[in-house]
Amino acid sequence: MKRQLYACLLTLFCSFSFTALTAQTDIDAIMLAKNNFCGGPMYSYSSWQHYWEGSFKRNNQNLGTVSTQMLTLMGNYGLSNKLNVLFAVPYVKTRASEGTMRGMSGIQDLSLWLKWKPLQTNIGNGNFSLFGIGGFSIPLSNYVADYLPLSIGMHNSSLSARLMADYQVGKFFVTGSGTYTYRNNVKIDRTSYYTSEAHLTNKIEMPDVASFNFRAGLRSKSLIAEAIVANMTTLGGFDIRRNDMPFPSNKMNATSAGVNFKYTVNRIRGLELVAGGSYVIAGRNVGKSTTINGGVFYIVDLSKKKKNVKTPKAI
């Protein structure tokens, strides 16, 4: 139980602000034990003043500082020691400090994942593990997608597949993963729009996404501390036009760097505390955002305990 909190968290990407990859366990090498459930809330705050309009870095005084608050209920259940199912449901609130555009708030998307560890073996002085992760997401409310950067999401369904490898020697570890995400079309509340050409329809073809994540640090029974570099590349799309609003099918590329920490409270069995932060260091059509997050989680053993049956003594 002391090393399994990280199997509670999921990758979350929220609209134009690019909420950076922080403390997610669909991309770490920690598995929850069979019949254990881990759940709890995670809060994150992300904000930016400058953003990339194509490759041009700028700000917008009509927006000021754009901020996103996210409170996410997360959970993970161990179907077996090598197969976990994870979920996340976020409530998102956005705000612009200047101008007349009002922020939005509401429940965003449901994300579900299956995480499988088919291989674990000793190589040299360390332990090597291979993981396969698949998942999908669907919108849970009828929020507006065509209101970036203040929309709470893209309002599209998606399918994702990830391959991940982890190597640990003593307390030191390195983890790398690559993900492909398929995104279906989105319907908006207008019958025509312009990208690089005119479209007489209310349907938007959403480009797919490729992402990579690399992390390294120390992993022990009571503490995990790691540094992370993550990259997201949109496989298609177009740049924001000069002085225009962003659009759901824009090309949105981002590279972020950050740190995560997890602490196990030894005096309270099953209680875990997590915190982290990240910063977008390079991008295209995304905000240069800073994100901080923290959460409290608890692990419960749901397995049926075998009762001790005393053997009757012979008379």
C-alpha positions in Angstrom: 0.0 0.0 0.0 2.9 2.4 0.7 3.9 2.7 -3.0 0.6 2.6 -4.7 -0.9 6.1 -4.6 0.5 7.1 -8.0 -1.8 4.6 -9.6 -4.7 6.9 -8.8 -4.0 9.7 -11.2 -4.6 10.4 -14.9 -3.3 12.5 -17.7 -5.5 15.7 -18.0 -5.3 18.2 -20.9 -7.7 21.1 -20.6 -8.2 23.3 -23.7 -5.9 26.1 -24.6 -4.1 26.5 -21.3 -2.4 23.1 -21.7 -2.5 21.8 -18.1 0.9 20.2 -17.9 1.4 16.6 -17.1 1.6 16.4 -13.4 1.5 13.5 -10.9 -0.4 11.1 -13.3 -0.1 7.4 -12.8 -1.3 6.3 -16.2 2.3 7.3 -17.1 4.3 6.0 -14.1 5.4 2.5 -13.1 3.4 2.0 -9.9 0.7 -0.6 -9.8 -2.1 -0.9 -7.2 -2.3 -4.3 -5.5 -5.2 -6.7 -6.3 -8.6 -5.7 -4.6 -7.1 -2.4 -3.4 -9.0 0.8 -4.1 -7.3 4.2 -4.1 -9.4 7.4 -4.3 -9.4 11.1 -3.5 -9.5 14.7 -4.7 -6.8 16.5 -6.7 -6.7 20.3 -7.1 -4.7 22.1 -9.7 -4.2 25.8 -10.6 -2.8 26.9 -14.0 -2.3 30.4 -15.3 -0.6 32.3 -18.2 -0.2 35.8 -19.5 1.9 35.1 -22.6 1.1 32.6 -25.3 2.3 31.5 -28.7 0.3 32.7 -31.7 1.8 30.2 -34.1 5.5 30.6 -33.4 5.1 34.3 -32.3 5.1 34.7 -28.5 2.8 37.5 -27.3 0.3 38.6 -24.7 -3.3 40.0 -25.0 -4.4 42.9 -22.8 -8.0 42.0 -23.6 -7.4 38.7 -21.6 -4.8 39.6 -19.0 -4.0 36.5 -17.0 -6.0 33.4 -18.0 -6.3 30.9 -15.2 -7.8 27.4 -14.9 -8.8 25.8 -11.6 -9.5 22.1 -11.7 -10.9 19.9 -8.9 -10.7 16.2 -10.0 -12.1 13.1 -8.3 -9.8 10.3 -9.1 -9.8 6.6 -8.4 -8.0 3.3 -9.2 -8.9 -0.3 -8.5 -6.5 -3.3 -8.7 -8.2 -6.0 -10.7 -5.0 -7.9 -10.2 -1.4 -7.1 -9.3 -0.7 -6.6 -13.0 -4.0 -5.0 -14.2 -5.5 -1.8 -12.8 -8.5 0.3 -13.9 -8.4 4.0 -13.3 -10.9 6.9 -13.7 -11.0 10.7 -13.4 -13.9 13.2 -13.4 -12.8 16.9 -13.2 -14.7 20.0 -12.4 -13.1 23.0 -14.3 -13.4 26.7 -13.8 -11.7 29.3 -16.1 -11.2 33.0 -15.8 -9.6 36.0 -17.6 -8.5 38.9 -15.4 -9.1 41.6 -18.1 -11.6 42.3 -20.8 -15.2 41.4 -21.3 -14.9 37.6 -21.9 -16.4 35.7 -19.0 -15.0 32.4 -17.8 -16.8 29.1 -17.8 -17.2 26.4 -15.2 -18.7 22.9 -15.1 -18.0 19.1 -15.1 -15.7 18.3 -18.0 -15.0 14.7 -19.2 -15.0 11.2 -17.8 -11.7 9.4 -18.4 -11.2 5.6 -18.0 -8.0 3.7 -18.4 -6.7 0.1 -18.2 -3.1 -0.3 -17.1 -1.4 -3.6 -17.7 2.1 -4.8 -16.7 2.9 -7.8 -18.9 6.6 -7.9 -18.2 8.9 -7.6 -15.1 12.4 -8.9 -15.1 15.9 -8.3 -13.6 18.4 -6.7 -16.0 21.9 -6.1 -14.6 21.6 -4.6 -11.1 18.1 -3.3 -11.6 14.5 -4.2 -12.4 12.9 -3.6 -15.8 9.1 -3.4 -16.3 7.0 -2.9 -19.4 3.5 -1.5 -19.4 0.6 -1.1 -21.8 -2.1 1.5 -21.1 -5.3 2.0 -23.0 -8.2 4.4 -22.3 -10.9 6.7 -23.5 -12.7 9.9 -22.5 -16.2 11.2 -23.1 -17.8 14.6 -22.3 -20.1 14.6 -19.2 -21.8 17.9 -19.8 -22.9 20.0 -22.8 -20.2 22.7 -22.4 -19.2 24.9 -25.3 -16.0 23.9 -27.1 -15.8 26.9 -29.4 -14.9 29.4 -26.8 -11.1 29.1 -26.4 -9.1 30.0 -24.4 -11.9 30.0 -21.8 -13.7 26.8 -22.7 -13.4 24.1 -20.1 -12.5 21.4 -22.7 -12.7 20.3 -26.3 -16.0 18.4 -26.0 -14.7 15.5 -28.1 -14.4 11.8 -27.3 -10.9 10.2 -27.6 -9.1 6.9 -27.6 -5.5 6.5 -26.4 -2.8 3.9 -26.4 0.4 4.1 -24.5 3.6 2.0 -24.3 5.8 2.6 -21.2 9.1 1.2 -19.9 10.6 1.6 -16.4 14.0 0.7 -15.0 14.9 0.9 -11.3 18.3 0.4 -9.6 18.0 0.7 -5.8 15.9 3.8 -5.2 16.8 5.5 -8.5 14.5 5.1 -11.5 13.9 6.3 -15.1 10.6 6.0 -17.0 9.8 6.7 -20.6 6.5 6.5 -22.5 4.9 7.3 -25.8 1.2 7.8 -26.4 -1.0 8.1 -29.5 -4.5 9.7 -29.0 -7.3 9.5 -31.5 -9.8 12.3 -31.3 -13.2 12.3 -33.0 -15.0 15.2 -34.6 -16.6 18.0 -32.7 -19.9 19.9 -33.4 -20.1 23.6 -32.7 -23.0 26.1 -32.6 -22.4 27.7 -35.9 -22.9 26.5 -39.5 -19.7 27.8 -41.0 -16.1 28.7 -39.9 -12.8 29.6 -41.4 -9.4 27.8 -40.7 -7.0 28.1 -43.6 -10.1 27.8 -45.8 -13.8 28.2 -45.5 -15.9 25.3 -44.1 -19.7 25.4 -44.6 -20.4 22.9 -41.8 -20.8 22.7 -38.0 -18.4 19.8 -37.7 -14.7 20.2 -36.9 -12.2 17.5 -37.8 -9.9 17.2 -34.7 -6.3 16.3 -35.4 -4.8 13.4 -33.4 -2.1 13.8 -30.8 1.2 12.2 -30.1 2.9 12.7 -26.7 6.1 11.6 -24.9 6.9 11.6 -21.3 10.3 11.1 -19.5 10.8 11.1 -15.8 13.6 10.2 -13.4 14.1 10.4 -9.6 14.0 8.5 -6.4 11.4 6.0 -5.4 11.1 4.5 -1.9 8.4 3.0 0.3 7.6 6.4 1.9 8.7 9.0 -0.7 8.7 9.5 -4.5 10.5 12.5 -5.9 10.8 12.9 -9.7 11.7 15.4 -12.4 9.6 15.3 -15.6 9.9 16.4 -19.2 6.8 16.0 -21.3 6.0 16.8 -25.0 2.7 17.0 -26.8 2.5 17.3 -30.6 -0.8 17.8 -32.5 -0.7 15.8 -35.8 -2.3 18.4 -38.0 -4.2 21.5 -37.5 -3.4 25.1 -38.2 -2.0 28.2 -36.5 -4.0 30.9 -34.7 -4.5 33.7 -37.2 -3.1 37.1 -36.2 -5.2 38.7 -33.4 -7.8 35.9 -33.7 -9.2 33.6 -31.0 -7.8 30.1 -30.8 -9.9 27.3 -32.4 -10.4 23.7 -31.3 -8.6 22.2 -34.3 -5.5 24.5 -34.0 -2.1 22.9 -33.9 -1.3 22.8 -30.2 2.3 21.7 -29.4 3.8 22.0 -26.0 6.9 21.0 -24.0 6.8 21.2 -20.3 9.2 20.5 -17.4 8.2 19.9 -13.8 8.6 18.0 -10.5 6.3 15.7 -8.5 6.4 14.4 -5.0 4.4 11.8 -3.1 4.6 11.2 0.6 3.2 8.2 2.5 2.0 9.1 6.0 3.3 6.1 8.0 1.3 6.8 11.1 -2.0 6.6 9.2 -2.1 3.4 7.1 -3.1 4.1 3.5 -3.0 7.9 3.6 -1.0 9.5 0.8 -0.1 13.2 0.0 0.9 14.4 -3.4 2.1 17.7 -4.8 3.8 19.0 -7.9 4.4 21.8 -10.4 5.3 22.3 -14.0 6.0 25.0 -16.5 5.5 25.1 -20.3 9.0 26.0 -21.7 8.1 25.8 -25.4 5.0 25.7 -27.5 2.9 26.6 -30.5 -0.7 28.0 -30.1 -0.7 27.3 -26.4 -0.3 29.4 -23.2 3.0 29.6 -21.5 1.4 28.3 -18.3 2.6 27.6 -14.8 0.7 24.8 -13.0 0.7 23.7 -9.3 -1.3 20.9 -7.9 -1.9 18.9 -4.7 -4.0 16.0 -3.5 -4.9 13.7 -0.7 -5.6 10.0 -1.3 -6.5 7.0 0.7 -6.0 3.3 -0.1 -8.5 0.7 1.1 -8.1 -3.0 0.9 -11.4 -4.4 -0.3 -10.4 -8.1 -0.4 -12.4 -10.5 1.7 -10.5 -11.4 4.8 -10.4 -15.0 5.7 -11.7 -15.7 9.1 -9.5 -17.7 11.4 -11.4 -20.9 12.2 -10.3 -22.6 15.4 -10.0 -26.4 15.3 -12.2 -28.0 18.0 -10.2 -29.7 20.7 -10.6 -33.4 21.2 -12.5 -34.4 24.3 
